[in-house]
Every structure is written in structure tokens, then in C-alpha cells.
Amino acid sequence: MDAEASWAALPPPLRETAYVGARHPEAGPPGVAGGANCQRYAYAVLAWAGLAVPPLRSAELWADTEATARVAGPPAPWDLLLFDAGPVPGRPEGYGAHVGVHLGPDRVLHLCAEVGRPALWSYRDFAARPRYARLLGAKRAGAARPGPG
């Protein structure tokens, strides 16, 4: 399934989720009905695709080796991507990173404050914004693939 088809296949709640920064993975009841931040949204998309990721914040996700694995080559559909502005002194790698879901060649599904709703961006769209300019890397959830459809 290509990126546009994957986007179209998402149920309406996942296409209409509002960005709410305080709704991180460990905040409040599960799901995205009350909005979500980037991680919570990405994990909900993966859950819909049949992939499980524990409620990790971005630095925890980047360090995790039990539920996810770092991707050495090009990302595959449903891989998590972490974008940031570079290392933060005194903080672990991945601290404050923005999390999106790779859906296909040059297409990343994510939820950010700038747009306020889920969006499909290219890698160039991320690189054009200083806060997302560095692709830290990709993480793969350890469950069945290739997702729905």
C-alpha cells in the first residue's frame, strides 16, 4: 500500500486528531480522542496497523531495544522516524525529538503543533524547519508487517 493509500485507509479519528502537546504517551486515558502529541499519535497509527509500541517518550524510544530496533538501512512503511535540531547538551540522545511514521518513499505521517492536525510531509519539508532539520534515525516496532490492507 502506498503512502496516499495508507493515509486514505486510516479511520477518521486518526486523520482528524488535534495536536495537544500535553497528551504525551503517559498522559491521561489511552487513545487520541482528546488529542495527542507526536509520539502518542504515531503509536496510535502503529496500533491501527497491528504494531505495538509501549508509551515511550522520544529519548526512551530512541534508547529502547526491547520493543523496537534501530533501522540500519532505508526505512520501511510503518517505521517510526525521529527528527530533531541536533543534540541537546545535558540531555540523552533523542530528547525532544519529533516522531513520525514513514509511509512510503519521501512521505512521513506526523502530528505537529504547526499544522494542528495529521499531515503527510516529505523529508524536504522536515529539513526546511530548524527544529526538525536532523533525521536522528528510524525505529522498527517488533510485530507483524506490512500493516493493514
Phi, psi and omega in degrees: 000129180280174186299316181295321178292321177297317178299312182295331182282343180299141176295153182311318180302328179278343175269346186240008182302132176277144175284124175224103185304327181285350180268063176282174186305333183260005186261121172069191183294156181294166177095179184243010183302326179265017185094175183200159167268185186297317182293310182303318179296312180301319180293325177293321177297315179296321178299318177300325180277002178087018181245132183255134174226131178295164183286074183263141170283170190300315179295322177294320178298314182297324181279340186299137174232000182268314183261342182223162176227145175292142181265122183279324182257204179297145179292152177253161175308138179081004172286148175273137179244139179245123180243143175206186180262005183119177182301148176250114181306134178080003180238154179291155177305134181093353180301127178074008181294148176272136184247131175227177181241123177288122180253341181173182182308118176061030179226121181235124175270130180203170179233122180221160181297324183303319181266321179088346180220165178303144181217151171257118179241157171271167176297327178296322178300319178292314183298333181285351181246119185308321184291343180240013191297332181256129169275104180297317179161185182239148176234142180246127176286145185266068176218183183301147176236165014256023181098185184289160174094000000 
